[in-house]
Amino acid sequence: MTTAPASSPPGWTARPTVWARWPTRTRMIVLVLAIDLLAALLSCGVIVLNARSAVEVEMKAALANVELLVSDTIDLAQTAPPDTLLQTLRLRVQGLRHVRVAVLDASGTPVPAPSPRPHRHAYEAPPWFVALIAPEARQHDLPIEVQGRRIGTARITTQPRDEIDEVWGYAVFLSLASLFVSLGLLAALYVAFGRVLAPLTQLAEGLTQLERQDYTARLAPPASRELAVIAARFNSVAQALAETRAANRRLNRQLLSAQDDERRATALELHDEFGPCLFALEANAASVVRMAKAESEPDRTKLAQRAGEISAIVGQVQTLNRDLLNRLRPHALGQVPLPDCLVLLLRDFTRRHSGTTFTGTFDGLGAGYGDVTDLTVFRCIQESMTNAVRHGRARNVTVEAREAHDETGAHLTVSIRDDGGGIAPDHRIGLGLSGMRERVEALGGTLTLDNGSPGTVVRIRIPFDLERHEDTSAIPPA
């Protein structure tokens, strides 16, 4: 992976190198091959150094042995004629390894001898290898004397080529053996790396499925413990994503159902409440028109009665309109402090549900915490009190909301307690409760529903920003 340098402009991304674009298995094989080549170079260096030293020692030993051989031959043939001695010596030094001995007579002419069969090694070293190893040639002239008279010379010259050819043959054999071993090792590593990296390939395919929003992808646990942990984590993430998508779909269906229910309730209220009121207004208006068109003078008492009915109907329509707007969106939020809005909410519930007592404590609550937070608190209290009356048949509902500060920061705590029937064992989360939980969790808060023995307790915790709270706390009191 490549990173952008510190001096690069924003948005600059470096292109991956050729090395980074290679597959992981190829890169690992290349690394092993590079290590083998480095080891081969080091081995060649060691072989050359050892060979130079070994050839040098061998040449010294061969030179000493030949000198001893020539001396012994001269000593043993002291009584022989000079020509015979020279021929004998020439035959004895014929075909020696590592040295060449030329026998010269007194005049310096070489003594002829049968041509030896040339010795060829199975591996003849190339010139460059010979130049690396061959030591400097040595030559030594040993006089041949008989009874104190010099009859010739034995000229000894070192010839390291035989030893160098042997070293070259050993190096070739070792190189071929190392090559076959390395090829076998690379083949084994290629197969082994393929088996080890196969789970990573499966992981990449699984991630591609997740990218395509196919959350049914699962990985079989590989034999490697580390990769098995990764596969298990992948399966957990895929399962969580699948559950999240299912939950989102379920919430979307609930949202659509809630919207349809809200529209249906609004349509029914308009039809059942506003329809009769509008019809009554139309009838009273028509009656007033008929009175005005009559030839006789209108009855003022009836006119006043019709006007009073019209005024009452208009008041009823205004009340219905205010309730409907307040259900769709509390108009007081953002205009008056949050505690006053909650007091008005409890007062409205008391008016509409005379058989239940609603009490609230909001002394520790600020003026406002932002539009979304205020609306969430308002809706959660409204829905909880509705559930307490509708499902719990509660006689008393107590609401408490305040600020709290601890090591985790500042947050709002809201509790709605009732003395109703409590939570049934087969209780299922409805649209209202799921909507409350979604609102609270969207703000980073939590909502819990517990049995209150008797009744039910709804506890809500919502974090808030102190700076934002300071900005909204300047709302004037109602």
For each residue, the residues with C-beta under 8 A, 3 or more apart:
1: 16 20
2: 14 15 16 17 20
3: 14
4: 8 12 13 14
5: 8 14
6:
7:
8: 4 5 12 14
9: 12
10:
11:
12: 4 8 9
13: 4
14: 2 3 4 5 8
15: 2
16: 1 2 20 21
17: 2 20 21
18: 21 22
19: 22 27
20: 1 2 16 17
21: 16 17 18
22: 18 19 26 27 30
23: 26 27
24: 27 28 193 197 200
25: 28 29 190 193 194 197
26: 22 23 29 30
27: 19 22 23 24 30 31
28: 24 25 31 32 189 193
29: 25 26 32 33 186 189 190 193
30: 22 26 27 33 34
31: 27 28 34 35
32: 28 29 35 36 185 186 189
33: 29 30 36 37 186
34: 30 31 37 38
35: 31 32 38 39
36: 32 33 39 40 182 186
37: 33 34 40 41
38: 34 35 41 42
39: 35 36 42 43
40: 36 37 43 44 175 178
41: 37 38 44 45
42: 38 39 45 46
43: 39 40 46 47 174 178
44: 40 41 47 48 171
45: 41 42 48 49
46: 42 43 49 50
47: 43 44 50 51 167 171 174
48: 44 45 51 52 132 133
49: 45 46 52 53
50: 46 47 53 54
51: 47 48 54 55 133 164 167 171
52: 48 49 55 56 132 133 135
53: 49 50 56 57
54: 50 51 57 58 163 167
55: 51 52 58 59 133 134 135 160 163 164 167
56: 52 53 59 60 135
57: 53 54 60 61
58: 54 55 61 62 98 160 163
59: 55 56 62 63 98 99 135 138 158 160 163
60: 56 57 63 64
61: 57 58 64 65
62: 58 59 65 66 96 97 98 99 158
63: 59 60 66 67 99 138 140 156 158
64: 60 61 67 68
65: 61 62 68 69
66: 62 63 69 70 93 96 99 101 156
67: 63 64 70 71 140 142 156
68: 64 65 71 72
69: 65 66 72 73 92 93
70: 66 67 73 74 89 93 101 142 144 154 156
71: 67 68 74 75 142
72: 68 69 75 76
73: 69 70 76 77 88 89 92
74: 70 71 77 78 85 89 144 145 146
75: 71 72 78
76: 72 73
77: 73 74 80 84 85 88 89 146
78: 74 75 146 147
79:
80: 77 84 85 88
81: 84 85
82: 85 86 146 151 152
83: 86 87
84: 77 80 81 87 88
85: 74 77 80 81 82 88 89 144 146 151
86: 82 83 89 90 103 105 111 144 151 152
87: 83 84 90 91 111 113
88: 73 77 80 84 85 91 92
89: 70 73 74 77 85 86 92 93 103 144 154
90: 86 87 93 94 103 111 112 113
91: 87 88 94 113
92: 69 73 88 89
93: 66 69 70 89 90 96 101 103 154
94: 90 91 113 114 116
95: 116 119
96: 62 66 93 99 100 101
97: 62 119 162
98: 58 59 62 158 159 160 162 163
99: 59 62 63 66 96 156 157 158 159
100: 96 156 157 159
101: 66 70 93 96 154 155 156 157
102: 110 154 155 157
103: 86 89 90 93 110 111 113 144 152 153 154 155
104: 108 109 110 111 152 153 154 155
105: 86 108 109 111 151 152
106: 150 151 152
107:
108: 104 105 153
109: 104 105
110: 102 103 104
111: 86 87 90 103 104 105 152
112: 90
113: 87 90 91 94 103
114: 94
115:
116: 94 95 119
117:
118:
119: 95 97 116 162
120: 124
121: 124 162 165 166 168 169
122: 169
123: 165 168 169 172
124: 120 121 165 168
125: 129 130 133 161 164 165 167 168
126: 129 130 168
127: 130 131
128: 131 132
129: 125 126 132 133 164 168 171
130: 125 126 127 133 134 161 164
131: 127 128 134
132: 48 52 128 129
133: 48 51 52 55 125 129 130 160 164 167
134: 55 130 131 137 160 161 164
135: 52 55 56 59 158 160
136:
137: 134 157 158 159 160
138: 59 63 157 158
139: 155 156 157 158
140: 63 67 155 156
141: 153 154 155 156
142: 67 70 71 153 154 155 156
143: 150 152 153 154
144: 70 74 85 86 89 103 150 151 152 153 154
145: 74 148 149 150 151
146: 74 77 78 82 85 149 151
147: 78
148: 145
149: 145 146
150: 106 143 144 145 153
151: 82 85 86 105 106 144 145 146
152: 82 86 103 104 105 106 111 143 144
153: 103 104 108 141 142 143 144 150
154: 70 89 93 101 102 103 104 141 142 143 144
155: 101 102 103 104 139 140 141 142
156: 63 66 67 70 99 100 101 139 140 141 142
157: 99 100 101 102 137 138 139
158: 59 62 63 98 99 135 137 138 139
159: 98 99 100 137 162
160: 55 58 59 98 133 134 135 137 163 164
161: 125 130 134 164 165
162: 97 98 119 121 159 165 166
163: 54 55 58 59 98 160 166 167
164: 51 55 125 129 130 133 134 160 161 167 168
165: 121 123 124 125 161 162 168 169
166: 121 162 163 169 170
167: 47 51 54 55 125 133 163 164 170 171
168: 121 123 124 125 126 129 164 165 171 172
169: 121 122 123 165 166 172 173
170: 166 167 173 174
171: 44 47 51 129 167 168 174 175
172: 123 168 169 175 176
173: 169 170 176 177
174: 43 47 170 171 177 178
175: 40 171 172 178 179
176: 172 173 179 180
177: 173 174 180 181
178: 40 43 174 175 181 182
179: 175 176 182 183
180: 176 177 183 184
181: 177 178 184 185
182: 36 178 179 185 186
183: 179 180 186 187
184: 180 181 187 188
185: 32 181 182 188 189
186: 29 32 33 36 182 183 189 190
187: 183 184 190 191
188: 184 185 191 192
189: 28 29 32 185 186 192 193
190: 25 29 186 187 193 194
191: 187 188 194 195
192: 188 189 195 196
193: 24 25 28 29 189 190 196 197
194: 25 190 191 197 198
195: 191 192 198
196: 192 193 199 224
197: 24 25 193 194 200 201
198: 194 195 201 202 222
199: 196 202 203 219 222 224 227 230 231
200: 24 197 203 204 227
201: 197 198 204 205
202: 198 199 205 206 219 220
203: 199 200 206 207 219 230 231 234
204: 200 201 207 208
205: 201 202 208 209 217
206: 202 203 209 210 217 218 219 234 238
207: 203 204 210 211 234
208: 204 205 211 212
209: 205 206 212 214 215 216 217
210: 206 207 213 214 215 217 237 238 241
211: 207 208
212: 208 209
213: 210 245
214: 209 210 217
215: 209 210 238 239 241 242 245
216: 209 238 242
217: 205 206 209 210 214 238
218: 206 235 238
219: 199 202 203 206 231 234 235
220: 202 231
221: 228 231 232
222: 198 199 227 228 231
223: 228
224: 196 199 227 228
225: 228 229
226: 229 230
227: 199 200 222 224 230 231
228: 221 222 223 224 225 231 232
229: 225 226 232 233
230: 199 203 226 227 233 234
231: 199 203 219 220 221 222 227 228 234 235
232: 221 228 229 235 236
233: 229 230 236 237
234: 203 206 207 219 230 231 237 238
235: 218 219 231 232 238 239
236: 232 233 239 240
237: 210 233 234 240 241
238: 206 210 215 216 217 218 234 235 241 242
239: 215 235 236 242 243
240: 236 237 243 244
241: 210 215 237 238 244 245
242: 215 216 238 239 245 246
243: 239 240 246 247
244: 240 241 247 248
245: 213 215 241 242 248 249
246: 242 243 249 250
247: 243 244 250 251
248: 244 245 251 252
249: 245 246 252 253
250: 246 247 253 254
251: 247 248 254 255 434 438
252: 248 249 255 256
253: 249 250 256 257
254: 250 251 257 258 431 434 435
255: 251 252 258 259
256: 252 253 259 260
257: 253 254 260 261 431
258: 254 255 261 262 431 435
259: 255 256 262 263
260: 256 257 263 264
261: 257 258 264 265 431
262: 258 259 265 266
263: 259 260 266 267
264: 260 261 267 268
265: 261 262 268 269
266: 262 263 269 270 324 328
267: 263 264 270 271
268: 264 265 271 272
269: 265 266 272 273 274 320 324
270: 266 267 273 274 275
271: 267 268 274 275
272: 268 269 275 276
273: 269 270 276 277 320
274: 269 270 271 277 278 317 320
275: 270 271 272 278 279
276: 272 273 279 280
277: 273 274 280 281 313 316 317 320
278: 274 275 281 282 317
279: 275 276 282 283
280: 276 277 283 284 309 313
281: 277 278 284 285 310 313 314
282: 278 279 285 286
283: 279 280 286 287
284: 280 281 287 288 306 309 310 313
285: 281 282 288 289 310
286: 282 283 289 290
287: 283 284 290 291 302 306
288: 284 285 291 292 303 306 307
289: 285 286 292 293
290: 286 287 293 294
291: 287 288 294 298 299 302 303 306
292: 288 289 298
293: 289 290
294: 290 291 298
295:
296:
297:
298: 291 292 294 302 303
299: 291 302 303
300: 303 304
301: 304 305
302: 287 291 298 299 305 306
303: 288 291 298 299 300 306 307
304: 300 301 307 308
305: 301 302 308 309
306: 284 287 288 291 302 303 309 310
307: 288 303 304 310 311
308: 304 305 311 312
309: 280 284 305 306 312 313
310: 281 284 285 306 307 313 314
311: 307 308 314 315
312: 308 309 315 316
313: 277 280 281 284 309 310 316 317
314: 281 310 311 317 318
315: 311 312 318 319
316: 277 312 313 319 320
317: 274 277 278 313 314 320 321
318: 314 315 321 322
319: 315 316 322 323
320: 269 273 274 277 316 317 323 324
321: 317 318 324 325
322: 318 319 325 326
323: 319 320 326 327 348
324: 266 269 320 321 327 328
325: 321 322 328 329 331
326: 322 323 329 330 331 348
327: 323 324
328: 266 324 325
329: 325 326 333
330: 326 333 341 345 375 378
331: 325 326 335
332: 335 336 340 341 344 478
333: 329 330 336 338 341 371 374 375 378
334: 368 371 374 475
335: 331 332 475
336: 332 333 340 341 475 477 478
337: 340 341 366 367 368 475 477 478
338: 333 341 342 362 365 366 367 368 369 374 377 378
339: 342 343 362 363 365 367 401
340: 332 336 337 343 344 477 478
341: 330 332 333 336 337 338 344 345 374 378
342: 338 339 345 346 360 362 365 377 378 381 399 401
343: 339 340 346 347 360 362
344: 332 340 341 347 348
345: 330 341 342 348 349 378 381 382 385
346: 342 343 349 350 358 359 360 385 399
347: 343 344 350 351
348: 323 326 344 345 351 352
349: 345 346 352 353 356 358 385 389 397
350: 346 347 353 354 356 357 358
351: 347 348 354
352: 348 349
353: 349 350 356 358 389
354: 350 351
355: 395
356: 349 350 353 388 389 394 395 396 397
357: 350 395 396 397
358: 346 349 350 353 385 397 399
359: 346 396 397 398 399
360: 342 343 346 398 399 400 401
361: 398 399 400 401 402
362: 338 339 342 343 365 399 400 401 402
363: 339 402
364: 401 402 403
365: 338 339 342 362 401 402 403 412
366: 337 338 369 403 469 472 473
367: 337 338 339 472 473 474 475 477
368: 334 337 338 374 469 472 473 475
369: 338 366 373 374 377 412 464 468 469 472
370: 373 374 464 468 472
371: 333 334 374 375
372: 375 376 443
373: 369 370 376 377 412 443 462 464
374: 333 334 338 341 368 369 370 371 377 378
375: 330 333 371 372 378 379
376: 372 373 379 380 439 440 443 462
377: 338 342 369 373 374 380 381 401 412 414 460 462
378: 330 333 338 341 342 345 374 375 381 382
379: 375 376 382 383 435 436 439
380: 376 377 383 384 414 416 436 439 440 447 458 460
381: 342 345 377 378 384 385 399 401 414 416
382: 345 378 379 385 386
383: 379 380 386 387 432 433 435 436
384: 380 381 387 388 399 416 436 458
385: 345 346 349 358 381 382 388 389 397 399 416
386: 382 383 389 390 432
387: 383 384 390 391 392 432 433 456
388: 356 384 385 391 392 394 397 416 418 420 455 456
389: 349 353 356 385 386 392 393 394 397
390: 386 387
391: 387 388 420 421
392: 387 388 389 418 420 421 422 455 456
393: 389 420 421
394: 356 388 389 397 418 419 420 455
395: 355 356 357 419 420
396: 356 357 359 418 419
397: 349 356 357 358 359 385 388 389 394 416 417 418
398: 359 360 361 416 417 418
399: 342 346 358 359 360 361 362 381 384 385 414 415 416
400: 360 361 362 414 415 417
401: 339 342 360 361 362 364 365 377 381 412 413 414 415
402: 361 362 363 364 365 412 413
403: 364 365 366 410 411 412 413
404: 410 411 412 413
405: 409 410 411
406: 409 411
407:
408: 411 463
409: 405 406 463
410: 403 404 405 463 464 465 466 469
411: 403 404 405 406 408 445 461 462 463 464
412: 365 369 373 377 401 402 403 404 445 460 461 462 463 464
413: 401 402 403 404 459 460 461
414: 377 380 381 399 400 401 458 459 460 461 462
415: 399 400 401 457 458 459 460
416: 380 381 384 385 388 397 398 399 457 458
417: 397 398 400 452 455 456 457 458
418: 388 392 394 396 397 398 452 455 456
419: 394 395 396 452 454 455
420: 388 391 392 393 394 395 454 455 456
421: 391 392 393 424 454 455
422: 392 451 452 453 454 455 456
423: 427 449 450 451 456
424: 421 427
425:
426:
427: 423 424
428:
429: 433 434 437
430: 433 434
431: 254 257 258 261 434 435
432: 383 386 387 435 436
433: 383 387 429 430 436 437 449
434: 251 254 429 430 431 437 438
435: 254 258 379 383 431 432 438 439
436: 379 380 383 384 432 433 439 440 447 458 460
437: 429 433 434 440 441 447
438: 251 434 435 441 442
439: 376 379 380 435 436 442 443
440: 376 380 436 437 443 445 446 447 460 461 462
441: 437 438 444 445 446 447
442: 438 439
443: 372 373 376 439 440 462 463
444: 441 462 463
445: 411 412 440 441 460 461 462 463
446: 440 441 460 461
447: 380 436 437 440 441 458 459 460 461
448: 458 459
449: 423 433 456 457 458
450: 423 456 457 459
451: 422 423 455 456 457
452: 417 418 419 422 455 456 457
453: 422
454: 419 420 421 422
455: 388 392 394 417 418 419 420 421 422 451 452
456: 387 388 392 417 418 420 422 423 449 450 451 452
457: 415 416 417 449 450 451 452
458: 380 384 414 415 416 417 436 447 448 449
459: 413 414 415 447 448 450
460: 377 380 412 413 414 415 436 440 445 446 447
461: 411 412 413 414 440 445 446 447
462: 373 376 377 411 412 414 440 443 444 445
463: 408 409 410 411 412 443 444 445
464: 369 370 373 410 411 412 468 469
465: 410 468 469
466: 410 469 470
467: 470 471
468: 369 370 464 465 471 472
469: 366 368 369 410 464 465 466 472 473
470: 466 467 473
471: 467 468 474
472: 366 367 368 369 370 468 469 475
473: 366 367 368 469 470
474: 367 471
475: 334 335 336 337 367 368 472
476:
477: 336 337 340 367
478: 332 336 337 340
